[in-house]
């Protein structure tokens, strides 16, 4: 049933995000840093420096936004894919690869309703620590090279903002369009991701089914979700880099600003080289693999069906 699909998708998203959010934070920070202003050398370096400067919970900045909105996002994504697969199938026959890709395209298009504002807010909170650390470093270097009086001055203290404050400011200054900045780039990432992910998952999962009428074992669904998720994540990583850059409202010292997708693509290619489009690719693969592996296990086990079946018995 649709309620069960939505609940399953929501539970899957909550569990997955809780497990992998620190890696996602590192991905955002690695993607946003530009040549000449590099704060972090790798995933581990980013996490270590984040803990030292912001504490353990600094790795979870922006997690509240994700935990709030990932439930409807994953629910829409998984349920929409099922919906389109059902309506594209003919008399219960096996879907062709093209129809599986169309179903994934529909799912990716539907999910951006929630994904775009969620990513927009999350990125601001995740990247705030990097920008603050960069400013402190630049200020310290400037003080050392200037007068003794300037060197003794107190460094600026970071003012932490919340998702609510950012939302209010965006709505006040730009209206609802402010929350949907980077919508085109989000579509450019999520539609191809779903086109690759869902057909690949479905076909890998079928390999573990002894009988077409029986669900594959949970470990097959988990591994299929991991492989399909990481493959699709790396494939669309250039689009994710562009989306992250476009949705960042604040920039570090001497970092580029962008007017759109083409301008962003051109500047990254010219100033940072083609390899810049794969910044954070392994982080994204590490995030997406368990996230979708867990999501598919929860979704296919059907926790919601069990809970919904128990309600009438409980009331009785």
N, C-alpha and C positions, 0 to 999 in steps of 0.2 A: 504494500500500500504506500501511497505518497507520504503520509505522516511518518511511517517507519523508515522510509528512505531518507527523509529529512533529518530524523533523529540520529540514524546511523551515521550520516555524513557529518553531522555536528559533533558527535562523540569522537569520531575519527579525527576530526580537525583539532579538537581540544587536546587529545592525547599526543598527537604528532607534534603540534607547536610547542608544547611544554618540554618535549624531549630535545628538540633541535634548535630552539630559539637563539642560544648564544652563537651558534655557527652562522645563523642567518644575520645576526648583528655584525659579525666579522665580515661576511660577504658584502654587506652594504658599505662598510667603511673601506674595504679594499677596493671596491669598484669606484668609489667617489674620490679617492686620493689621486692626484695628478702628478705628472713629472715635476721634480724639483721641490715637491711638498710632501714627500712620502713619510708618513708616521709609522707605518707598519710594514714589515718585510714579508710576513706570512700569516696564516691562520693562527698558529700557536703564538706568534709574537703579538698579534693583535689582542688575543684573549688575555695573555699575561699582562700586557700594558694596561688593558682595560680594568682588570682586577686591582692592579697596583694603584691606579689613579682614581677609580670610581667605586672600588669595592666589588664584592661578589655579585651583588644585585645590579651592578652597572651593566652586566652582560644581559640583563633582562629589560633594559630600557626600551619601551615601546611594546613590551609583551602584553600589557593590558589591552591595548588596541587590537592586537592580533587575537587574543583569547576571546574578546567580545565579538569580533566580526568574522572570525574564521569559521564559526559554526554555520551562519547562513551562507558563507562563501563556498565551503566544501559541500554543504548540503545541496546548494543549487547546482554545483558542478557535476556531482555524481548523479543526482536525480535527473538533471537535464540530459545527461548522456544516455541514461536508461530510457528516458522518454523518447528521444530521437531514434535510438536503436530500435525501440518497439515499433514506432510508426514507419520506420524505413524498411522493416523486415516484411517479407511477402509470405503470408500463410505460414509463419513460423519457420521459414527456411533460413539457412545460414546466410548472414550478411556478406556481401562482397566487400573487398577491401575499400573500394571507393565509398560505399555507403557507411562503413565504419568510420572513415575519415570525415564524412559529412556530419555524422552524429557527434564526433569529437569537436568539429568546427562549431556546431550549434551550442555545445556545452561551454566551450571557451568564450563564445560571444555572450552568453547569458551571465556568466560569473563576473564579468567586469563591472556590473552594476554595483557589486559590493567590493570587489578587489581593488578598484582604482582609489576610492577614498581611504580604504584600509591601508594600502601601500603608501599612499601620500602621507598620512599621519605617522605611520610607523617609521618611515625613512627620516622624517624630521627629528624624531626622538632618538633613533639609533645613531644618527650621524652627529648629533649635538656634542657628544663627548669628544669626537675626533677634532671638530672645529675648535672647541674650547682648549684642548691639549695643544693644538697647533699654535693658537694665539698666545698661550702661556710660554711656549718654547721660543716663539719669535720675540716676545716681550723680554724674556730672560737674556736672549742674545743681544738685543738692542741695549739693554741696561749694562751689560758687561762691556760693551764697546763705547758707552757714553760716559758721562761724569759720575763720580762716586755718589753724588746725591741721587742721581737717577737710579743707580744700582741698588740703593737702599730703599727705594720706593716699593710699596706693597703691590703684588701682582693682582690683576683684575680677578674678581670672583665670578665664577659662572652662575648665571641666573637660569635656573631650570624652569622650563615651561612644561605644561601638561597638554595632553591631546585635546582636552576641552578648551583650553585657552587658544590653541592653534585653530581649532574648528571655528570658534567664535570670531576670531580675527579674520579668517578667510571668508566666512559668510558675510561679515560686515563690509569688508573691502571689495570682494569680488563676487559675492553671491554663491549659489550652489556650484557654479562653474569652477570656483576656486578649489573645491574638493575633488574636481574631476580633471585637474591639470595632469597631462600625460596620458589621457584616455586613449589617444591613438597609439602611443607606444605600448600601452598595456595590452590593447587588442593585438598589436603586432607580435607581442610575446606570447600571450595566452592562447590565441587561436591556433598558431602552429604547434604550440606545446600539446594541446589537446588532440590535434590531428595526428601527432606522432604517438602520444602516450596511450590513448584509449585502444586503438587497434592493436598496438604492440602488446599491451597488457592482456587484452582479450585472447590473443593467439597464444601467448606464453602460458596463460592460465589454463587454456584448453589442453595443453600438453600433459598437465597433471590430472586430467579427468579420465578415469577409467570408463565411465559411462556418461554420455552427454546429458542425461537427466539428473546426474548426481553432481553436487558441488565438489570442486577440487579441495584437497586438504588445505588447512589454514596456512601451512608453511609454504605451499605452492603459491597461494595468493599473495603471501608476504614477499616472497622472492620475486615473483612476477611484477609486483608493484615497485619493488626496489630497482630492478633492472630497467623496466620501462620508464620509471620516473627519472633515474639518473641519466639515461640516454636522451630523453626529451629535454631535460634541463640543460645539458651541455650543448645540445643542438641549437637551442634558442638563446643561449647566454649573451650573444652580441645584442639582441633586442632587450635583454634584461639590463645590460650596462647602460644603454641609451635611455631606457625608462627610468632607471635610478637617477641618472644625471639630470634629466628633465624635471623630475619631481622634487629635487632638492631645492628648497627655497633659500637656504643659506650656503655660502661658499667659503672655503678656506682662503688664506692669503694668496693673492695672485692666481687664483683658479678661474678657469673659463666659465662664462655664462653662455646659454644657448637659446636660440629663438624658436627652434623646432627640431623635428626628427632629422631632416636633411642637414641642417646646420650643425647639429650635435655629431652626426656621423662623420661629416667632413672634417670638423675640428679634431675629433679623436684620432682619425686616420692620419691627418697631417702632422699633428703635434705629439702623438703618443705611439703611433704605429699600429699595424693591424693586430698585434698581440694584445693590445689594450682591450679589445672587444671580448677577450676571454679572461679578464680579471675576475677573480672570485668564482671561476667555473667549477673548480673542485669543491669549493665551499657550498655552492649551489647544489652540486650533485650529492654532497653529504647531507644537505638539508632535505632535498626532495626525495631521495631514496627511502629513508626510514619513514618520512612523512606519508608518502603514498603507500608504502608497504603496510604501515599500521592502518591507514585509512581503508585499504582494500580488505584487510583481515576483518576489521570491525564491520565494514559494510557487508561483506559476504557471509560472515558468521550470523549477522542479523540480531545484534543485541536488542535493537528496538522492538523487533517482533516478539522476543521473549518478554520484554517489559510490558508491551501492549497486551499480550495474551494473559499476563498475570493480573492485570487490572480488574477484569470482571470477577475472577476468582477471589481476589482480595476483598472486593466489595461484597461478594456473596458471603 
